[in-house]
Amino acid sequence: MSGTALSLLQERLRRAHLEAGEISTREIAKRSHGAVSHTTASQVLRGGGMAPSWRSLGAVVAALGADLSEFKSLWMRARNEISDTSKGPEEASIRHHEALPPSIAGAINLAGYYRIRREVQKSFDVLTASIKNNPYGKIELVIELRRRHYDKWEEASSHYGEVIDFFLERGDLTDIYRSSTAGDFAERCLHRGAPYRALQFIHKALSLSPLDALLMETHGDILLALGKYEEAEEVLLRSHALRPGLYICRYSPLGAALKIGGKFEKLESIVFSALAQETDEQDRFARLADYVHVLVLRGKLAEAEKFQRELLQLSDAGEEDFIQLVEILSSQGRRSEAIEELKKHAIYETSQALQTAYANLLLHNNETHEAGIRMLAAQIPW
């Protein structure tokens, strides 16, 4: 897999599939109510070198019963990372490392050589043999094993899972040579609710790659968790200047820092600047969705409606985006118009999400209140 963020996204998706009982791709397609085909679901689960569209990934995640907001954040980071590495070397945020000890460098290079030749078992064997005598002192090789052979990690985790857990809590940071490894540990500590330990790892990562925008963003995320909002904002603005991202308002640490600080005008300015950039349709969709969100936050509902209607013309738009338009109309007191828009939608009769949105609108009117209650009650699996 090409990058840390994409690897984390695909790893988390595999775990969500496992937690859902490894349901078939046809069952996923059925649960998505036609949002994805079983072929598309299979492609999303299989992964690859590119992040899928959010429309496809979101439909699969919803069908698996996983947390959409968690996956949206992971997807956003993966998209940003891929966009970053597709630039020329003078533009991209390149991660560096210290000189690896010869034995570790040799094992990584040989394992990579076998992997390229599709001799997967040989690659796996090189790493496990090199780790065997000193797993706690060769954390870079353990991480390499996990990255390159995630499909075999269940087999290896009984031997090496506790090594990673130990290193997260008490490992010696001088055993880390690559900024990507330190950054990975920082994110894992943050997700485990250990921000002070995460800070140690991210400082190590940034000592190796001080201008890596993704690492700086993780640093900002950690500072937010520690309640250091002004410091977080400063770090995250530097990160954004190096690598302007997607979904700044909704799913990025920078958006969180600015919202916590009540700096909504500044947030709107940053998101609007991103929207003005020339980009492909998928990025355009992400930036439009973000801009609509900040307009709603600022109470600029007429403008939000205009841009939401533009967003709905793009191929990535789905049910949730149409429901966003309905909510914008409703917030302007135009519930009758919102209801009319809902009921004339092509998939209203087969979409539970649209029918739920309709029932919620009915609840806000004294004359239709009871009808809304009946519709919602009919959807509950008593």
C-alpha positions as a Markdown table, in Angstrom:
| # | Residue | x | y | z |
|---|---|---|---|---|
| 1 | Met | 0.0 | 0.0 | 0.0 |
| 2 | Ser | 1.3 | 3.4 | -0.9 |
| 3 | Gly | 0.9 | 5.5 | 2.2 |
| 4 | Thr | 0.2 | 5.5 | 5.9 |
| 5 | Ala | -3.2 | 7.1 | 5.7 |
| 6 | Leu | -4.4 | 4.9 | 2.9 |
| 7 | Ser | -3.0 | 1.8 | 4.8 |
| 8 | Leu | -4.9 | 2.9 | 7.9 |
| 9 | Leu | -8.1 | 3.4 | 6.0 |
| 10 | Gln | -7.9 | 0.0 | 4.3 |
| 11 | Glu | -6.9 | -1.7 | 7.6 |
| 12 | Arg | -9.9 | -0.2 | 9.4 |
| 13 | Leu | -12.2 | -1.2 | 6.6 |
| 14 | Arg | -11.1 | -4.8 | 6.7 |
| 15 | Arg | -11.7 | -4.8 | 10.5 |
| 16 | Ala | -15.2 | -3.4 | 10.0 |
| 17 | His | -15.9 | -6.1 | 7.5 |
| 18 | Leu | -14.7 | -8.7 | 9.9 |
| 19 | Glu | -16.7 | -7.2 | 12.8 |
| 20 | Ala | -19.8 | -7.3 | 10.5 |
| 21 | Gly | -19.3 | -11.1 | 10.1 |
| 22 | Glu | -17.6 | -10.8 | 6.7 |
| 23 | Ile | -20.9 | -10.5 | 5.0 |
| 24 | Ser | -20.8 | -11.1 | 1.2 |
| 25 | Thr | -20.5 | -8.2 | -1.3 |
| 26 | Arg | -23.9 | -9.1 | -2.6 |
| 27 | Glu | -25.3 | -8.6 | 0.9 |
| 28 | Ile | -23.5 | -5.3 | 1.1 |
| 29 | Ala | -25.0 | -4.2 | -2.2 |
| 30 | Lys | -28.5 | -5.3 | -0.9 |
| 31 | Arg | -28.1 | -3.3 | 2.4 |
| 32 | Ser | -26.9 | -0.2 | 0.4 |
| 33 | His | -30.3 | -0.1 | -1.4 |
| 34 | Gly | -28.6 | 0.1 | -4.7 |
| 35 | Ala | -26.0 | 2.7 | -3.8 |
| 36 | Val | -23.2 | 0.3 | -4.8 |
| 37 | Ser | -23.2 | -2.9 | -6.8 |
| 38 | His | -21.6 | -6.1 | -5.5 |
| 39 | Thr | -18.7 | -5.5 | -7.9 |
| 40 | Thr | -18.1 | -2.0 | -6.6 |
| 41 | Ala | -18.3 | -3.3 | -3.0 |
| 42 | Ser | -15.7 | -5.9 | -3.8 |
| 43 | Gln | -13.4 | -3.3 | -5.3 |
| 44 | Val | -13.8 | -1.1 | -2.2 |
| 45 | Leu | -13.0 | -3.9 | 0.2 |
| 46 | Arg | -10.1 | -5.2 | -1.9 |
| 47 | Gly | -8.4 | -1.7 | -1.8 |
| 48 | Gly | -5.5 | -0.8 | -4.0 |
| 49 | Gly | -3.3 | 2.2 | -4.6 |
| 50 | Met | -6.1 | 4.7 | -4.7 |
| 51 | Ala | -8.8 | 5.7 | -2.2 |
| 52 | Pro | -12.3 | 4.9 | -3.5 |
| 53 | Ser | -14.9 | 7.7 | -4.0 |
| 54 | Trp | -16.6 | 8.7 | -0.8 |
| 55 | Arg | -20.0 | 7.8 | -2.3 |
| 56 | Ser | -18.8 | 4.1 | -2.8 |
| 57 | Leu | -16.9 | 3.9 | 0.5 |
| 58 | Gly | -19.7 | 5.6 | 2.5 |
| 59 | Ala | -22.3 | 3.1 | 1.1 |
| 60 | Val | -20.1 | 0.1 | 2.0 |
| 61 | Val | -19.3 | 1.5 | 5.5 |
| 62 | Ala | -23.0 | 2.2 | 6.2 |
| 63 | Ala | -23.9 | -1.4 | 5.0 |
| 64 | Leu | -21.3 | -2.7 | 7.5 |
| 65 | Gly | -22.8 | -0.7 | 10.3 |
| 66 | Ala | -19.5 | 1.1 | 11.0 |
| 67 | Asp | -19.0 | 4.8 | 12.0 |
| 68 | Leu | -19.3 | 7.0 | 9.0 |
| 69 | Ser | -17.6 | 10.0 | 10.6 |
| 70 | Glu | -14.6 | 7.9 | 11.6 |
| 71 | Phe | -14.3 | 6.7 | 8.0 |
| 72 | Lys | -14.8 | 10.1 | 6.5 |
| 73 | Ser | -11.9 | 11.4 | 8.5 |
| 74 | Leu | -9.7 | 8.5 | 7.4 |
| 75 | Trp | -10.8 | 8.8 | 3.8 |
| 76 | Met | -10.1 | 12.5 | 3.8 |
| 77 | Arg | -6.5 | 11.9 | 5.0 |
| 78 | Ala | -6.0 | 9.2 | 2.4 |
| 79 | Arg | -7.2 | 11.4 | -0.4 |
| 80 | Asn | -4.9 | 14.2 | 0.8 |
| 81 | Glu | -2.0 | 11.9 | 1.0 |
| 82 | Ile | -2.5 | 10.5 | -2.5 |
| 83 | Ser | -2.9 | 14.0 | -3.9 |
| 84 | Asp | 0.3 | 15.0 | -2.1 |
| 85 | Thr | 2.4 | 12.1 | -3.4 |
| 86 | Ser | 1.1 | 12.6 | -7.0 |
| 87 | Lys | 2.9 | 16.0 | -7.1 |
| 88 | Gly | 6.5 | 16.5 | -8.2 |
| 89 | Pro | 9.2 | 16.0 | -5.5 |
| 90 | Glu | 9.6 | 19.7 | -5.1 |
| 91 | Glu | 5.9 | 20.0 | -4.1 |
| 92 | Ala | 5.2 | 17.0 | -2.1 |
| 93 | Ser | 5.8 | 16.5 | 1.7 |
| 94 | Ile | 8.6 | 13.9 | 1.7 |
| 95 | Arg | 9.2 | 11.9 | 4.8 |
| 96 | His | 12.8 | 11.2 | 5.8 |
| 97 | His | 14.5 | 8.8 | 8.0 |
| 98 | Glu | 17.8 | 8.3 | 9.8 |
| 99 | Ala | 20.4 | 5.9 | 8.5 |
| 100 | Leu | 19.0 | 2.5 | 9.3 |
| 101 | Pro | 21.3 | -0.1 | 10.8 |
| 102 | Pro | 22.6 | -2.3 | 8.1 |
| 103 | Ser | 20.9 | -5.5 | 9.3 |
| 104 | Ile | 17.5 | -3.7 | 9.4 |
| 105 | Ala | 18.0 | -1.9 | 6.1 |
| 106 | Gly | 19.1 | -5.2 | 4.5 |
| 107 | Ala | 16.0 | -7.1 | 5.7 |
| 108 | Ile | 13.6 | -4.3 | 4.6 |
| 109 | Asn | 15.2 | -4.1 | 1.1 |
| 110 | Leu | 15.3 | -7.9 | 0.6 |
| 111 | Ala | 11.7 | -8.2 | 1.8 |
| 112 | Gly | 10.7 | -5.4 | -0.6 |
| 113 | Tyr | 12.5 | -7.1 | -3.5 |
| 114 | Tyr | 10.6 | -10.4 | -3.0 |
| 115 | Arg | 7.3 | -8.5 | -2.6 |
| 116 | Ile | 7.8 | -6.7 | -5.9 |
| 117 | Arg | 8.5 | -10.1 | -7.5 |
| 118 | Arg | 5.2 | -11.4 | -5.9 |
| 119 | Glu | 7.2 | -13.9 | -3.8 |
| 120 | Val | 5.1 | -12.9 | -0.8 |
| 121 | Gln | 6.0 | -15.9 | 1.4 |
| 122 | Lys | 9.7 | -15.2 | 0.9 |
| 123 | Ser | 9.2 | -11.6 | 1.8 |
| 124 | Phe | 7.3 | -12.6 | 5.0 |
| 125 | Asp | 9.9 | -15.2 | 5.9 |
| 126 | Val | 12.8 | -12.7 | 5.5 |
| 127 | Leu | 11.2 | -10.3 | 8.0 |
| 128 | Thr | 10.1 | -12.9 | 10.6 |
| 129 | Ala | 13.5 | -14.5 | 10.5 |
| 130 | Ser | 15.2 | -11.1 | 11.0 |
| 131 | Ile | 12.9 | -10.2 | 13.9 |
| 132 | Lys | 13.0 | -13.5 | 15.7 |
| 133 | Asn | 15.9 | -13.1 | 18.0 |
| 134 | Asn | 15.2 | -9.5 | 19.1 |
| 135 | Pro | 11.6 | -8.4 | 18.4 |
| 136 | Tyr | 11.6 | -5.6 | 21.0 |
| 137 | Gly | 14.7 | -4.0 | 19.6 |
| 138 | Lys | 13.7 | -4.3 | 16.0 |
| 139 | Ile | 10.4 | -2.4 | 16.0 |
| 140 | Glu | 11.0 | -1.0 | 12.5 |
| 141 | Leu | 11.0 | -4.6 | 11.2 |
| 142 | Val | 7.8 | -5.5 | 13.1 |
| 143 | Ile | 6.1 | -2.4 | 11.6 |
| 144 | Glu | 7.4 | -3.3 | 8.2 |
| 145 | Leu | 5.9 | -6.8 | 8.6 |
| 146 | Arg | 2.6 | -5.3 | 9.6 |
| 147 | Arg | 2.6 | -2.9 | 6.7 |
| 148 | Arg | 3.7 | -5.2 | 3.9 |
| 149 | His | 1.8 | -8.3 | 5.1 |
| 150 | Tyr | -1.4 | -7.1 | 6.7 |
| 151 | Asp | -3.1 | -10.2 | 5.1 |
| 152 | Lys | -0.8 | -12.4 | 7.2 |
| 153 | Trp | -0.9 | -10.2 | 10.3 |
| 154 | Glu | -3.4 | -12.4 | 12.1 |
| 155 | Glu | -1.0 | -15.2 | 11.8 |
| 156 | Ala | 1.9 | -13.1 | 13.0 |
| 157 | Ser | 0.1 | -11.0 | 15.7 |
| 158 | Ser | 0.3 | -13.8 | 18.3 |
| 159 | His | 4.0 | -13.3 | 18.2 |
| 160 | Tyr | 4.4 | -9.6 | 17.5 |
| 161 | Gly | 1.1 | -8.0 | 18.6 |
| 162 | Glu | 2.3 | -7.6 | 22.1 |
| 163 | Val | 5.6 | -6.1 | 20.9 |
| 164 | Ile | 3.7 | -3.2 | 19.3 |
| 165 | Asp | 1.5 | -2.8 | 22.4 |
| 166 | Phe | 4.7 | -2.8 | 24.6 |
| 167 | Phe | 6.3 | -0.2 | 22.4 |
| 168 | Leu | 3.3 | 2.0 | 22.4 |
| 169 | Glu | 3.5 | 2.3 | 26.2 |
| 170 | Arg | 7.2 | 2.0 | 27.1 |
| 171 | Gly | 9.3 | 1.6 | 23.9 |
| 172 | Asp | 12.6 | 3.4 | 23.4 |
| 173 | Leu | 12.2 | 6.0 | 20.8 |
| 174 | Thr | 15.8 | 5.7 | 19.7 |
| 175 | Asp | 14.8 | 2.4 | 18.1 |
| 176 | Ile | 12.7 | 4.3 | 15.6 |
| 177 | Tyr | 14.5 | 5.5 | 12.5 |
| 178 | Arg | 11.7 | 6.4 | 10.1 |
| 179 | Ser | 9.4 | 9.3 | 10.6 |
| 180 | Ser | 6.5 | 7.3 | 9.1 |
| 181 | Thr | 6.9 | 4.8 | 11.9 |
| 182 | Ala | 7.0 | 7.4 | 14.6 |
| 183 | Gly | 3.9 | 9.1 | 13.1 |
| 184 | Asp | 2.1 | 5.8 | 13.0 |
| 185 | Phe | 2.7 | 5.3 | 16.7 |
| 186 | Ala | 1.6 | 8.8 | 17.4 |
| 187 | Glu | -1.7 | 8.3 | 15.7 |
| 188 | Arg | -2.2 | 5.0 | 17.5 |
| 189 | Cys | -1.5 | 6.5 | 20.9 |
| 190 | Leu | -3.9 | 9.3 | 20.2 |
| 191 | His | -6.7 | 6.9 | 19.2 |
| 192 | Arg | -6.0 | 5.0 | 22.4 |
| 193 | Gly | -6.5 | 8.1 | 24.5 |
| 194 | Ala | -2.9 | 8.6 | 25.4 |
| 195 | Pro | -2.1 | 12.1 | 24.0 |
| 196 | Tyr | 1.0 | 12.7 | 26.1 |
| 197 | Arg | 2.7 | 9.6 | 24.8 |
| 198 | Ala | 1.5 | 10.5 | 21.3 |
| 199 | Leu | 3.3 | 13.8 | 21.7 |
| 200 | Gln | 6.5 | 12.0 | 22.3 |
| 201 | Phe | 6.2 | 10.0 | 19.1 |
| 202 | Ile | 5.2 | 13.0 | 17.0 |
| 203 | His | 8.1 | 15.0 | 18.3 |
| 204 | Lys | 10.4 | 12.2 | 17.1 |
| 205 | Ala | 8.6 | 12.1 | 13.8 |
| 206 | Leu | 9.0 | 15.8 | 13.2 |
| 207 | Ser | 12.6 | 15.8 | 14.3 |
| 208 | Leu | 13.2 | 13.5 | 11.2 |
| 209 | Ser | 10.7 | 15.3 | 8.8 |
| 210 | Pro | 10.1 | 18.8 | 10.1 |
| 211 | Leu | 8.2 | 20.0 | 7.0 |
| 212 | Asp | 5.9 | 17.0 | 6.5 |
| 213 | Ala | 2.4 | 18.4 | 6.4 |
| 214 | Leu | 0.7 | 15.2 | 7.4 |
| 215 | Leu | 2.9 | 14.8 | 10.5 |
| 216 | Met | 2.2 | 18.4 | 11.4 |
| 217 | Glu | -1.5 | 17.8 | 11.1 |
| 218 | Thr | -1.2 | 14.8 | 13.5 |
| 219 | His | 0.8 | 17.1 | 15.8 |
| 220 | Gly | -2.1 | 19.6 | 15.7 |
| 221 | Asp | -4.6 | 16.9 | 16.4 |
| 222 | Ile | -2.6 | 15.8 | 19.5 |
| 223 | Leu | -2.4 | 19.4 | 20.8 |
| 224 | Leu | -6.2 | 19.7 | 20.4 |
| 225 | Ala | -6.6 | 16.6 | 22.5 |
| 226 | Leu | -4.4 | 18.2 | 25.2 |
| 227 | Gly | -6.5 | 21.4 | 25.1 |
| 228 | Lys | -3.7 | 23.5 | 23.7 |
| 229 | Tyr | -6.0 | 25.2 | 21.1 |
| 230 | Glu | -3.9 | 28.3 | 20.2 |
| 231 | Glu | -0.8 | 26.2 | 19.7 |
| 232 | Ala | -2.8 | 23.6 | 17.7 |
| 233 | Glu | -4.2 | 26.3 | 15.4 |
| 234 | Glu | -0.7 | 27.7 | 14.7 |
| 235 | Val | 0.7 | 24.2 | 13.8 |
| 236 | Leu | -2.4 | 23.3 | 11.7 |
| 237 | Leu | -2.2 | 26.6 | 9.7 |
| 238 | Arg | 1.4 | 25.8 | 8.8 |
| 239 | Ser | 0.3 | 22.3 | 7.8 |
| 240 | His | -2.5 | 23.7 | 5.6 |
| 241 | Ala | -0.1 | 26.2 | 4.0 |
| 242 | Leu | 2.2 | 23.3 | 2.9 |
| 243 | Arg | -0.7 | 21.0 | 1.8 |
| 244 | Pro | -4.2 | 22.5 | 1.5 |
| 245 | Gly | -6.6 | 19.6 | 2.3 |
| 246 | Leu | -10.1 | 18.5 | 1.7 |
| 247 | Tyr | -13.1 | 18.8 | 4.1 |
| 248 | Ile | -11.2 | 21.5 | 6.1 |
| 249 | Cys | -14.4 | 22.5 | 8.0 |
| 250 | Arg | -16.0 | 19.2 | 8.7 |
| 251 | Tyr | -13.3 | 16.6 | 9.2 |
| 252 | Ser | -9.9 | 18.2 | 9.7 |
| 253 | Pro | -8.1 | 19.2 | 13.0 |
| 254 | Leu | -7.7 | 22.7 | 11.5 |
| 255 | Gly | -11.5 | 23.1 | 11.2 |
| 256 | Ala | -11.9 | 21.8 | 14.8 |
| 257 | Ala | -9.3 | 24.3 | 16.1 |
| 258 | Leu | -10.9 | 27.3 | 14.3 |
| 259 | Lys | -14.4 | 26.3 | 15.4 |
| 260 | Ile | -13.3 | 25.8 | 19.1 |
| 261 | Gly | -11.7 | 29.3 | 18.9 |
| 262 | Gly | -14.9 | 30.8 | 17.4 |
| 263 | Lys | -13.0 | 31.9 | 14.3 |
| 264 | Phe | -15.7 | 31.2 | 11.8 |
| 265 | Glu | -14.9 | 34.1 | 9.5 |
| 266 | Lys | -11.4 | 32.8 | 9.2 |
| 267 | Leu | -12.6 | 29.3 | 8.6 |
| 268 | Glu | -15.0 | 30.5 | 5.8 |
| 269 | Ser | -12.2 | 32.4 | 4.1 |
| 270 | Ile | -9.9 | 29.3 | 4.1 |
| 271 | Val | -12.6 | 27.0 | 2.8 |
| 272 | Phe | -13.6 | 29.5 | 0.1 |
| 273 | Ser | -10.0 | 29.7 | -1.0 |
| 274 | Ala | -9.9 | 26.0 | -1.4 |
| 275 | Leu | -13.1 | 26.0 | -3.4 |
| 276 | Ala | -11.7 | 28.6 | -5.8 |
| 277 | Gln | -8.8 | 26.2 | -6.8 |
| 278 | Glu | -9.1 | 24.3 | -10.1 |
| 279 | Thr | -9.5 | 20.6 | -9.4 |
| 280 | Asp | -11.1 | 17.4 | -10.6 |
| 281 | Glu | -14.8 | 16.6 | -10.0 |
| 282 | Gln | -14.2 | 14.5 | -6.9 |
| 283 | Asp | -12.2 | 17.2 | -5.2 |
| 284 | Arg | -14.7 | 19.8 | -6.3 |
| 285 | Phe | -17.4 | 17.7 | -4.6 |
| 286 | Ala | -15.4 | 17.6 | -1.4 |
| 287 | Arg | -14.7 | 21.3 | -1.4 |
| 288 | Leu | -18.3 | 22.2 | -2.2 |
| 289 | Ala | -19.6 | 20.0 | 0.6 |
| 290 | Asp | -17.2 | 21.7 | 3.0 |
| 291 | Tyr | -18.1 | 25.2 | 1.9 |
| 292 | Val | -21.8 | 24.5 | 2.3 |
| 293 | His | -21.2 | 23.3 | 5.8 |
| 294 | Val | -19.4 | 26.5 | 6.8 |
| 295 | Leu | -22.1 | 28.6 | 5.3 |
| 296 | Val | -24.7 | 26.8 | 7.3 |
| 297 | Leu | -22.6 | 27.3 | 10.4 |
| 298 | Arg | -22.6 | 31.0 | 9.7 |
| 299 | Gly | -26.3 | 31.2 | 9.0 |
| 300 | Lys | -25.9 | 32.0 | 5.3 |
| 301 | Leu | -28.6 | 29.6 | 4.2 |
| 302 | Ala | -29.5 | 31.2 | 0.8 |
| 303 | Glu | -25.9 | 30.9 | -0.3 |
| 304 | Ala | -25.7 | 27.4 | 1.2 |
| 305 | Glu | -28.7 | 26.3 | -0.8 |
| 306 | Lys | -27.2 | 27.7 | -4.0 |
| 307 | Phe | -23.9 | 25.7 | -3.6 |
| 308 | Gln | -25.7 | 22.6 | -2.4 |
| 309 | Arg | -27.7 | 22.5 | -5.6 |
| 310 | Glu | -24.5 | 22.8 | -7.5 |
| 311 | Leu | -23.0 | 19.9 | -5.5 |
| 312 | Leu | -26.0 | 17.7 | -6.4 |
| 313 | Gln | -25.2 | 18.0 | -10.0 |
| 314 | Leu | -21.9 | 16.2 | -9.5 |
| 315 | Ser | -21.6 | 12.4 | -9.8 |
| 316 | Asp | -20.4 | 11.8 | -6.2 |
| 317 | Ala | -23.6 | 13.2 | -4.8 |
| 318 | Gly | -25.8 | 10.8 | -2.9 |
| 319 | Glu | -28.9 | 10.5 | -0.6 |
| 320 | Glu | -27.2 | 12.3 | 2.3 |
| 321 | Asp | -26.4 | 15.3 | 0.1 |
| 322 | Phe | -30.0 | 15.6 | -1.0 |
| 323 | Ile | -31.1 | 15.4 | 2.6 |
| 324 | Gln | -28.7 | 18.2 | 3.4 |
| 325 | Leu | -30.5 | 20.4 | 0.8 |
| 326 | Val | -33.8 | 19.4 | 2.4 |
| 327 | Glu | -32.5 | 20.5 | 5.8 |
| 328 | Ile | -31.3 | 23.8 | 4.4 |
| 329 | Leu | -34.7 | 24.5 | 3.0 |
| 330 | Ser | -36.4 | 23.5 | 6.2 |
| 331 | Ser | -34.1 | 25.8 | 8.2 |
| 332 | Gln | -35.3 | 28.7 | 6.1 |
| 333 | Gly | -38.9 | 27.8 | 7.0 |
| 334 | Arg | -39.6 | 26.3 | 3.6 |
| 335 | Arg | -40.8 | 22.9 | 4.8 |
| 336 | Ser | -43.6 | 22.5 | 2.2 |
| 337 | Glu | -41.0 | 23.0 | -0.5 |
| 338 | Ala | -38.6 | 20.6 | 1.2 |
| 339 | Ile | -41.4 | 18.0 | 1.4 |
| 340 | Glu | -42.2 | 18.5 | -2.3 |
| 341 | Glu | -38.5 | 18.1 | -3.2 |
| 342 | Leu | -38.3 | 14.9 | -1.2 |
| 343 | Lys | -41.4 | 13.2 | -2.6 |
| 344 | Lys | -40.5 | 13.9 | -6.2 |
| 345 | His | -37.0 | 12.3 | -5.8 |
| 346 | Ala | -36.5 | 9.4 | -8.1 |
| 347 | Ile | -35.8 | 6.9 | -5.3 |
| 348 | Tyr | -38.1 | 8.2 | -2.6 |
| 349 | Glu | -40.3 | 5.2 | -2.7 |
| 350 | Thr | -37.4 | 2.8 | -2.1 |
| 351 | Ser | -35.2 | 4.9 | 0.2 |
| 352 | Gln | -35.6 | 4.6 | 3.9 |
| 353 | Ala | -33.3 | 7.6 | 4.5 |
| 354 | Leu | -35.4 | 9.9 | 2.3 |
| 355 | Gln | -38.6 | 8.6 | 4.0 |
| 356 | Thr | -37.1 | 9.2 | 7.4 |
| 357 | Ala | -36.2 | 12.8 | 6.4 |
| 358 | Tyr | -39.8 | 13.2 | 5.2 |
| 359 | Ala | -41.2 | 11.9 | 8.6 |
| 360 | Asn | -38.9 | 14.3 | 10.5 |
| 361 | Leu | -40.3 | 17.2 | 8.5 |
| 362 | Leu | -43.8 | 16.1 | 9.3 |
| 363 | Leu | -42.9 | 16.1 | 13.0 |
| 364 | His | -42.2 | 19.9 | 12.9 |
| 365 | Asn | -45.8 | 20.7 | 11.8 |
| 366 | Asn | -48.7 | 20.5 | 14.3 |
| 367 | Glu | -51.1 | 19.3 | 11.7 |
| 368 | Thr | -48.8 | 16.5 | 10.5 |
| 369 | His | -47.2 | 15.6 | 13.8 |
| 370 | Glu | -49.0 | 12.4 | 14.3 |
| 371 | Ala | -48.3 | 11.2 | 10.8 |
| 372 | Gly | -44.6 | 11.7 | 11.3 |
| 373 | Ile | -44.7 | 9.7 | 14.5 |
| 374 | Arg | -46.5 | 6.8 | 12.8 |
| 375 | Met | -43.9 | 6.8 | 9.9 |
| 376 | Leu | -41.0 | 6.7 | 12.3 |
| 377 | Ala | -42.6 | 4.1 | 14.5 |
| 378 | Ala | -43.1 | 1.9 | 11.5 |
| 379 | Gln | -39.4 | 1.9 | 10.9 |
| 380 | Ile | -38.5 | 0.6 | 14.3 |
| 381 | Pro | -37.8 | -3.2 | 14.4 |
| 382 | Trp | -40.0 | -3.8 | 17.5 |
